[in-house]
Amino acid sequence: MKIGIPKEIKDQEFRVGLTPSSVRVLTAQNHQVFVETQAGLGAGFTDQEYQQVGATIVPTPQNAWEQDMVIKVKEPLPAEYSLLKPQQILFTYLHLAADRSLTEALLKSGVTGIAYETVALPDGRLPLLAPMSIIAGRLSVQFGSRYLEKQQGGRGVLLGGIPGVRRGKVVILGGGVVGTEAAKMAIGMGAEVQIFDINVDRLNYLETLFGSRVELIYSSPVQIEAAIPDADLLIGAVLVPGKRAPILVSRELVAKMHPGAVIIDVAVDQGGCIETLKVTSHSNPSYVEEGVVHVGIPNMPGAVPWTATQALNNSTLPYAVKLANEGIKALESDTVLAGGLNVQDHCLVHPAVQEVFPDLS
């Protein structure tokens, strides 16, 4: 199969769809890989490294996009819509529930869109989302501590405090992979940490993980309204696979937070769970609303592309190889991979996305 690896064009997105190591696996099986020049440079991979493992370096995005399968990291942007073609396999993050225009573009093109974030194991785990969720969860606290600094518009709180001065308070909405990793970082910094979740079994598991170092609370409007006004850092970590995240924090509740407190919503690429949160970027990461610093970067792991690209490839490569070897027939033989199918033959096929856009189904 001919496989294209275009350079990512999202703001300061330095990850790349395949590492040279992954390309070597594919070329060893007689697949042809076409990498747009400098596509991997931001992640630390040169054109020469790709050539050494059998890839062909191509000069334009069009050259990468014209192949049988395109492997990316982030969803196509409007400038790339015209490059989509019928019967082509697109293997990347899509997050369609939060983006109607992209959904319509994919349907119009006739592309077969397989989304990393909806590939699901029988137990519900999301193997291609997990590595980026780990990174995003850890970065959310790293970013949050930075934006709490006065020079960044924050209230000047050190999350770990010092003897004689109270610690900062971190409230995490959602106890999944993102929330768990955020809690690990916040604990490591010495912060006071609360996690809210509606899954009692998950809360029980988190107790075995954190013991008394984290306050674990069953999520309800009453409990959330009681905790958030005192939060120095609020992290949104709510995921409903294939759907928009529900709004858990209203504007009125945000207005009750301390001036200079910080909100980071990792679920912003699925719509976010905080009413006042809107999408930002690495170039313009924050804004102030209701006196609170908001950060809504949808490609947060792009800040650490060397780590993130390799972590993502560790998970995606086996599925990429299967698609290269079998084409769309791989969806018939692999029910886990089939869960990633979002659009095919001008039809919206993923049930969760169909619920979001019933008029497109």
DAHUSUL-V566986 format. One record per residue. RES is the residue in three letters. PHI is phi as a letter, one per 40 degrees, with the letter a starting at -180 (999 if undefined). PSI is psi as a letter, one per 40 degrees, with the letter a starting at -180 (NA if undefined). Layout:
BEGIN
res = (RES & RES)
phi = (PHI & PHI)
psi = (PSI & PSI)
END
This chain:
BEGIN
res = (MET & LYS & ILE & GLY & ILE & PRO & LYS & GLU & ILE & LYS & ASP & GLN & GLU & PHE & ARG & VAL & GLY & LEU & THR & PRO & SER & SER & VAL & ARG & VAL & LEU & THR & ALA & GLN & ASN & HIS & GLN & VAL & PHE & VAL & GLU & THR & GLN & ALA & GLY & LEU & GLY & ALA & GLY & PHE & THR & ASP & GLN & GLU & TYR & GLN & GLN & VAL & GLY & ALA & THR & ILE & VAL & PRO & THR & PRO & GLN & ASN & ALA & TRP & GLU & GLN & ASP & MET & VAL & ILE & LYS & VAL & LYS & GLU & PRO & LEU & PRO & ALA & GLU & TYR & SER & LEU & LEU & LYS & PRO & GLN & GLN & ILE & LEU & PHE & THR & TYR & LEU & HIS & LEU & ALA & ALA & ASP & ARG & SER & LEU & THR & GLU & ALA & LEU & LEU & LYS & SER & GLY & VAL & THR & GLY & ILE & ALA & TYR & GLU & THR & VAL & ALA & LEU & PRO & ASP & GLY & ARG & LEU & PRO & LEU & LEU & ALA & PRO & MET & SER & ILE & ILE & ALA & GLY & ARG & LEU & SER & VAL & GLN & PHE & GLY & SER & ARG & TYR & LEU & GLU & LYS & GLN & GLN & GLY & GLY & ARG & GLY & VAL & LEU & LEU & GLY & GLY & ILE & PRO & GLY & VAL & ARG & ARG & GLY & LYS & VAL & VAL & ILE & LEU & GLY & GLY & GLY & VAL & VAL & GLY & THR & GLU & ALA & ALA & LYS & MET & ALA & ILE & GLY & MET & GLY & ALA & GLU & VAL & GLN & ILE & PHE & ASP & ILE & ASN & VAL & ASP & ARG & LEU & ASN & TYR & LEU & GLU & THR & LEU & PHE & GLY & SER & ARG & VAL & GLU & LEU & ILE & TYR & SER & SER & PRO & VAL & GLN & ILE & GLU & ALA & ALA & ILE & PRO & ASP & ALA & ASP & LEU & LEU & ILE & GLY & ALA & VAL & LEU & VAL & PRO & GLY & LYS & ARG & ALA & PRO & ILE & LEU & VAL & SER & ARG & GLU & LEU & VAL & ALA & LYS & MET & HIS & PRO & GLY & ALA & VAL & ILE & ILE & ASP & VAL & ALA & VAL & ASP & GLN & GLY & GLY & CYS & ILE & GLU & THR & LEU & LYS & VAL & THR & SER & HIS & SER & ASN & PRO & SER & TYR & VAL & GLU & GLU & GLY & VAL & VAL & HIS & VAL & GLY & ILE & PRO & ASN & MET & PRO & GLY & ALA & VAL & PRO & TRP & THR & ALA & THR & GLN & ALA & LEU & ASN & ASN & SER & THR & LEU & PRO & TYR & ALA & VAL & LYS & LEU & ALA & ASN & GLU & GLY & ILE & LYS & ALA & LEU & GLU & SER & ASP & THR & VAL & LEU & ALA & GLY & GLY & LEU & ASN & VAL & GLN & ASP & HIS & CYS & LEU & VAL & HIS & PRO & ALA & VAL & GLN & GLU & VAL & PHE & PRO & ASP & LEU & SER)
phi = (999 & c & b & b & b & c & c & c & b & c & d & f & c & b & c & a & c & b & c & d & c & c & c & d & c & c & c & c & b & g & c & b & b & b & b & c & d & g & c & b & c & c & c & g & b & c & d & c & c & c & c & c & b & h & c & b & c & b & c & b & d & d & c & c & c & c & c & c & b & b & b & b & b & b & c & c & c & d & c & b & d & c & c & c & a & d & g & c & c & b & b & a & c & b & f & c & d & b & a & c & c & c & d & c & c & c & c & c & c & g & c & c & c & b & c & d & c & b & c & b & c & d & c & g & c & b & c & c & c & d & c & c & c & d & c & c & c & c & c & d & c & c & c & d & c & c & c & c & c & d & c & c & g & c & c & g & b & c & d & c & f & a & d & g & b & c & c & c & b & b & b & b & c & h & b & c & c & c & c & c & c & c & c & d & c & c & c & d & c & g & c & c & b & b & b & b & a & c & b & c & c & c & c & c & c & c & c & c & c & b & f & c & c & b & c & b & b & c & c & a & d & c & c & c & c & c & c & c & d & c & c & c & b & b & b & c & b & c & b & b & d & g & b & c & c & c & c & b & b & c & d & c & c & d & c & c & c & c & d & g & c & b & b & b & b & c & c & c & c & b & h & g & b & b & d & c & c & b & c & b & a & c & c & b & c & b & a & b & a & f & g & b & c & b & b & b & c & c & b & d & c & c & c & b & c & c & c & c & c & c & c & c & c & d & c & c & d & d & c & c & c & c & c & c & c & b & g & c & c & c & c & c & c & b & c & c & c & d & c & c & c & b & b & a & f & g & b & c & b & c & d & c & c & d & c & c & b & c & c & c & c)
psi = (i & h & h & h & g & i & h & i & e & i & h & f & h & e & i & i & d & i & i & d & d & d & d & d & d & d & d & d & f & f & i & h & h & h & h & h & h & e & d & e & d & d & e & e & h & i & d & d & d & d & d & d & e & e & i & h & h & i & d & i & d & d & d & d & e & e & i & d & h & h & h & a & d & i & i & i & i & d & e & e & d & e & e & i & i & i & e & i & h & h & h & i & h & d & f & d & d & e & g & d & d & d & d & d & d & d & d & d & d & e & i & h & h & h & h & d & e & e & h & h & i & d & e & e & i & g & d & e & d & d & d & d & d & d & d & d & d & d & d & d & d & d & d & d & d & d & e & e & i & d & e & e & e & i & e & f & h & h & d & e & a & i & h & e & h & i & i & i & h & h & h & h & h & h & f & a & d & d & d & d & d & d & d & d & d & d & d & d & e & e & i & h & h & h & h & h & i & e & h & d & d & d & d & d & d & d & d & d & d & e & b & e & e & h & h & h & h & h & h & i & d & d & d & d & d & d & d & d & d & e & h & d & h & h & h & h & f & h & h & h & h & e & i & i & i & i & h & d & h & i & d & d & d & d & e & e & i & h & h & e & i & h & h & h & h & d & e & d & e & f & d & i & e & h & d & e & h & i & h & a & i & d & d & g & d & i & i & h & h & f & e & h & h & h & h & f & h & e & f & d & e & e & d & g & d & d & d & d & d & d & d & d & d & d & d & d & d & d & d & d & d & d & d & d & d & e & a & e & e & d & d & d & e & h & d & d & d & d & e & e & h & d & i & h & f & e & i & h & e & h & d & d & d & d & d & d & g & d & e & e & NA)
END
